[in-house]
Amino acid sequence: MKNFRFSLALLFAVFIIGFSACKKDEVEKPDSTVIKDFESGSIGEFTKVNETEWELYLADDNDNPDLPDTWRNWWYVKMNNLNTDAATTIILKNRGWPYFYLPVYSYDNKEWYRFTEDEVTQNEDDELIMEKQFDYGSVWLARFYPYTFTDLENYLGTIQGSTYVSIDETPKSQAGKSLFFIKITDFNVPVITKKRVFMHARTHPAETPPSFLIEGMIDFLLSESSEAAELIANFEFYIFPMQNVDGVIVGNYRSTPQTENLEVMWYYDSENTLDLTPDAPQEVQIIHQYALDLMNDGGPPISMALN
């Protein structure tokens, strides 16, 4: 009888503890969290207005408030512990880009969806307001479809075994990351009969569409269709797929971590306009030198250069 009373008391204690834990979980739900500490992530300050409303403030590149407001355009965050029983309102503040657009979201950071037009509005202060009831409590949100340096590395891993592809990893950014110089051609066809196309992309980190374009172009060139075979037999394609690697990694919109806008920093020597001055950033110097080398290696000249 004594053992029975002890067992009953123990069972009752376990029940009380379990019940209390359940009640505690009901009452003390974890606060929603805005996270930017991942590759290409970016946001400034953020405010939780209430359980279903947030205000997000865009960050300046490198937290530099002296940059033009129009540079304050890229944002990419993860939000956790959102309420899935009601619509969440997210207000994008201090925008430097006054135009309306539809952001994107993802539940796994892989498959992305656009907000619909009835889920996004813009007020008289040019603030973008997203209202959506999410299917899951964790969601990634971004200005546009992200494409990171890791995405590039993963893609190049899928093509590096092709007999039509050569990848040079030696050119490095200021932070020591590879700029990846890709050559695509039919190496069995003599160089002298070909034309050369030279291109570089992602000078501005947040301009991700060129990365998707380059993947599509390369996939086509390697597709072994008759059209692709004719192209790689008659052309050499030279590609720098991500010039501003460092800016992409840190989540900048337009500049490097040194606040350099590579687009306008091709500083040519006034006495020899084929040369750059030492003031040109490393990522500009590298692309410039590779182009010069191709124009002086005895092969055909560059017929087309694309940015």
C-alpha positions as CSV (number, residue, x, y, z in Angstrom):
1,M,0.0,0.0,0.0
2,K,2.8,2.3,0.9
3,N,4.5,1.6,-2.5
4,F,1.2,2.2,-4.3
5,R,0.8,5.6,-2.6
6,F,4.4,6.5,-3.6
7,S,3.8,5.5,-7.2
8,L,0.6,7.5,-7.3
9,A,2.3,10.6,-5.9
10,L,5.1,10.2,-8.4
11,L,2.7,9.9,-11.3
12,F,0.8,13.0,-10.1
13,A,4.1,15.0,-9.8
14,V,5.1,14.0,-13.3
15,F,1.6,15.1,-14.6
16,I,1.9,18.5,-12.8
17,I,5.4,19.1,-14.2
18,G,4.3,18.2,-17.7
19,F,1.2,20.3,-17.5
20,S,3.1,23.3,-16.3
21,A,5.7,22.9,-19.1
22,C,2.9,22.9,-21.6
23,K,1.3,26.0,-20.1
24,K,4.7,27.7,-20.1
25,D,5.2,26.9,-23.8
26,E,1.8,28.3,-24.5
27,V,2.4,31.5,-22.7
28,E,6.1,32.1,-23.4
29,K,6.2,31.7,-27.2
30,P,9.6,32.7,-28.6
31,D,9.9,36.2,-30.1
32,S,10.1,36.5,-33.9
33,T,13.7,37.1,-35.0
34,V,15.1,38.9,-38.0
35,I,18.4,37.4,-39.1
36,K,20.9,38.7,-41.6
37,D,24.1,36.9,-40.6
38,F,24.4,34.7,-43.6
39,E,26.0,35.0,-47.1
40,S,24.6,38.0,-49.0
41,G,22.3,38.8,-46.1
42,S,21.5,42.5,-45.5
43,I,19.2,44.6,-43.4
44,G,19.6,47.6,-41.1
45,E,17.5,48.2,-38.0
46,F,14.2,46.5,-37.4
47,T,11.3,47.0,-35.1
48,K,8.6,44.6,-33.9
49,V,5.4,46.7,-33.8
50,N,3.3,43.9,-32.5
51,E,2.8,40.1,-32.9
52,T,2.0,40.4,-36.7
53,E,3.7,43.6,-37.8
54,W,7.4,44.5,-38.5
55,E,9.3,47.5,-39.7
56,L,12.5,46.8,-41.6
57,Y,15.1,49.6,-42.3
58,L,17.4,49.0,-45.2
59,A,21.2,49.1,-44.6
60,D,23.7,51.3,-46.4
61,D,26.6,49.4,-48.1
62,N,29.2,48.9,-45.4
63,D,27.0,50.9,-43.0
64,N,28.3,54.1,-44.8
65,P,25.6,56.8,-44.5
66,D,27.5,59.1,-46.9
67,L,26.6,56.9,-49.9
68,P,23.7,58.0,-52.2
69,D,20.3,57.0,-51.0
70,T,19.7,55.3,-54.3
71,W,22.4,52.8,-53.3
72,R,20.2,51.6,-50.5
73,N,18.3,49.0,-52.4
74,W,19.4,45.4,-51.5
75,W,17.9,43.5,-48.6
76,Y,17.8,39.8,-47.8
77,V,16.8,38.4,-44.4
78,K,15.4,35.4,-42.6
79,M,12.5,35.8,-40.2
80,N,11.7,33.1,-37.6
81,N,8.8,32.3,-35.3
82,L,6.2,34.1,-37.4
83,N,2.5,33.7,-36.6
84,T,1.0,31.4,-39.2
85,D,-2.5,31.9,-37.9
86,A,-2.8,35.5,-39.3
87,A,-1.2,37.7,-42.0
88,T,2.1,39.2,-41.2
89,T,2.7,42.9,-42.2
90,I,6.3,43.9,-43.1
91,I,6.9,47.5,-43.9
92,L,10.1,48.4,-45.7
93,K,11.3,51.8,-44.5
94,N,14.0,54.4,-45.6
95,R,14.0,53.1,-49.2
96,G,16.4,54.8,-51.6
97,W,14.7,53.2,-54.5
98,P,11.3,54.9,-55.0
99,Y,9.9,52.4,-57.6
100,F,7.3,49.7,-56.9
101,Y,8.4,46.1,-57.1
102,L,7.3,42.7,-55.9
103,P,9.9,41.1,-53.5
104,V,10.5,37.3,-53.2
105,Y,10.2,34.8,-50.4
106,S,11.2,31.2,-49.7
107,Y,10.6,28.6,-47.0
108,D,13.9,26.7,-47.6
109,N,16.2,29.3,-49.1
110,K,16.2,27.3,-52.4
111,E,12.8,27.6,-54.1
112,W,11.7,31.1,-54.3
113,Y,8.3,32.7,-55.0
114,R,7.2,36.3,-55.8
115,F,4.7,38.1,-53.6
116,T,1.5,38.7,-55.6
117,E,0.3,42.1,-56.5
118,D,-2.5,42.0,-54.0
119,E,0.0,41.3,-51.2
120,V,2.2,44.3,-51.8
121,T,1.4,48.0,-51.7
122,Q,3.4,51.3,-51.7
123,N,2.4,54.3,-49.6
124,E,3.0,58.0,-50.2
125,D,6.3,57.8,-48.4
126,D,7.5,55.2,-50.9
127,E,7.5,52.5,-48.1
128,L,6.8,49.0,-49.5
129,I,4.2,47.1,-47.4
130,M,4.0,43.3,-47.6
131,E,1.0,41.6,-46.1
132,K,0.9,37.8,-46.3
133,Q,-0.1,34.8,-44.1
134,F,2.9,32.5,-44.4
135,D,2.6,28.8,-44.5
136,Y,5.5,28.3,-42.1
137,G,7.0,30.2,-39.2
138,S,10.4,30.6,-40.8
139,V,10.8,32.4,-44.1
140,W,13.5,34.1,-46.1
141,L,12.7,37.4,-47.8
142,A,14.7,39.3,-50.4
143,R,14.6,42.2,-52.8
144,F,15.1,39.8,-55.7
145,Y,16.1,36.2,-56.2
146,P,19.5,35.8,-54.4
147,Y,22.5,34.4,-56.1
148,T,25.5,34.0,-53.8
149,F,29.2,33.2,-54.2
150,T,28.5,29.7,-52.9
151,D,25.8,29.3,-55.6
152,L,28.4,30.1,-58.2
153,E,30.9,27.6,-56.7
154,N,28.3,24.9,-56.7
155,Y,27.3,25.6,-60.3
156,L,30.9,25.6,-61.6
157,G,31.3,22.2,-59.8
158,T,28.7,20.8,-62.2
159,I,30.4,21.9,-65.4
160,Q,34.2,21.7,-64.6
161,G,34.4,18.2,-66.0
162,S,33.2,19.2,-69.5
163,T,35.8,18.9,-72.2
164,Y,34.6,22.3,-73.5
165,V,35.3,24.1,-70.2
166,S,38.5,25.5,-68.6
167,I,38.2,27.3,-65.3
168,D,41.1,29.4,-63.9
169,E,40.7,30.0,-60.1
170,T,44.0,32.0,-59.7
171,P,42.6,35.6,-60.1
172,K,41.7,36.7,-56.5
173,S,39.6,39.5,-55.1
174,Q,40.9,41.9,-52.4
175,A,39.6,39.4,-49.8
176,G,41.3,36.5,-51.5
177,K,38.3,34.9,-53.1
178,S,38.5,33.5,-56.7
179,L,37.0,35.6,-59.5
180,F,36.8,32.4,-61.6
181,F,37.8,33.0,-65.2
182,I,35.9,30.6,-67.5
183,K,36.8,29.7,-71.0
184,I,34.3,27.8,-73.2
185,T,35.1,26.5,-76.7
186,D,35.7,23.4,-78.7
187,F,39.4,22.9,-78.0
188,N,39.8,20.6,-81.0
189,V,39.1,23.5,-83.5
190,P,42.1,25.7,-84.3
191,V,42.1,29.0,-82.5
192,I,43.0,31.0,-85.6
193,T,39.6,30.3,-87.2
194,K,37.6,31.6,-84.2
195,K,36.3,34.8,-82.8
196,R,36.5,35.8,-79.2
197,V,33.7,37.0,-76.9
198,F,34.8,38.5,-73.5
199,M,32.3,39.3,-70.7
200,H,32.1,40.0,-67.0
201,A,29.1,40.2,-64.6
202,R,28.1,41.1,-61.1
203,T,30.0,44.3,-60.9
204,H,27.2,45.4,-58.6
205,P,26.6,42.7,-56.1
206,A,22.8,43.0,-55.9
207,E,22.3,42.7,-59.7
208,T,21.7,39.0,-59.6
209,P,19.9,38.4,-62.9
210,P,23.2,38.3,-64.9
211,S,24.3,35.3,-62.8
212,F,21.2,33.4,-63.9
213,L,21.7,34.6,-67.5
214,I,25.3,33.3,-67.5
215,E,24.2,29.9,-66.1
216,G,21.6,29.6,-68.9
217,M,24.0,30.7,-71.6
218,I,26.7,28.2,-70.4
219,D,24.1,25.4,-70.1
220,F,23.1,26.1,-73.7
221,L,26.7,26.2,-75.0
222,L,27.3,22.8,-73.3
223,S,24.0,21.3,-74.5
224,E,25.6,19.5,-77.5
225,S,22.8,20.7,-79.7
226,S,23.8,21.5,-83.3
227,E,23.4,25.2,-82.7
228,A,25.6,25.1,-79.6
229,A,28.2,22.9,-81.4
230,E,28.4,25.5,-84.2
231,L,28.9,28.3,-81.7
232,I,31.7,26.7,-79.7
233,A,33.4,25.6,-82.9
234,N,33.5,29.2,-84.1
235,F,33.9,31.2,-80.9
236,E,35.9,31.3,-77.7
237,F,33.8,32.6,-74.7
238,Y,35.8,34.1,-71.9
239,I,33.7,34.9,-68.8
240,F,34.3,36.5,-65.4
241,P,30.9,35.5,-63.8
242,M,31.3,37.5,-60.6
243,Q,33.6,40.5,-60.5
244,N,32.5,41.9,-57.2
245,V,32.8,38.7,-55.2
246,D,33.5,40.4,-51.9
247,G,30.5,42.7,-52.2
248,V,28.3,39.8,-53.0
249,I,29.4,37.8,-49.9
250,V,28.9,40.7,-47.4
251,G,25.4,41.6,-48.9
252,N,26.2,45.0,-50.5
253,Y,24.0,46.6,-53.1
254,R,26.6,48.4,-55.3
255,S,30.1,48.5,-53.9
256,T,33.0,46.4,-52.5
257,P,33.6,46.2,-48.8
258,Q,36.0,49.1,-49.4
259,T,33.0,51.2,-50.7
260,E,34.3,51.1,-54.3
261,N,31.9,51.2,-57.2
262,L,33.9,49.1,-59.7
263,E,31.7,50.1,-62.6
264,V,33.3,53.6,-62.7
265,M,36.8,52.9,-61.5
266,W,38.5,51.9,-64.7
267,Y,41.2,54.6,-64.3
268,Y,43.1,54.8,-67.6
269,D,46.7,56.2,-67.8
270,S,46.6,59.5,-69.6
271,E,49.9,58.8,-71.4
272,N,49.0,55.2,-72.4
273,T,45.3,54.7,-72.6
274,L,45.6,50.9,-72.8
275,D,47.0,50.9,-69.3
276,L,45.3,51.5,-66.0
277,T,46.7,53.6,-63.2
278,P,47.5,51.9,-59.8
279,D,44.4,53.5,-58.3
280,A,42.1,51.2,-60.2
281,P,40.8,48.5,-57.8
282,Q,42.3,45.0,-57.9
283,E,39.1,43.4,-59.4
284,V,39.3,46.0,-62.3
285,Q,43.0,45.4,-62.8
286,I,42.6,41.7,-63.1
287,I,39.9,41.8,-65.7
288,H,41.7,44.5,-67.7
289,Q,45.0,42.5,-67.7
290,Y,43.3,39.3,-68.8
291,A,41.7,41.2,-71.7
292,L,45.1,42.7,-72.7
293,D,46.7,39.3,-72.6
294,L,44.1,37.9,-75.0
295,M,44.7,40.8,-77.4
296,N,48.4,40.2,-77.4
297,D,48.7,36.4,-77.4
298,G,48.9,36.0,-81.2
299,G,45.3,34.7,-81.5
300,P,42.3,36.5,-82.9
301,P,41.3,39.8,-81.3
302,I,38.3,40.2,-79.0
303,S,35.3,40.7,-81.3
304,M,32.8,41.5,-78.6
305,A,33.1,42.7,-74.9
306,L,30.1,42.6,-72.7
307,N,29.4,43.9,-69.2
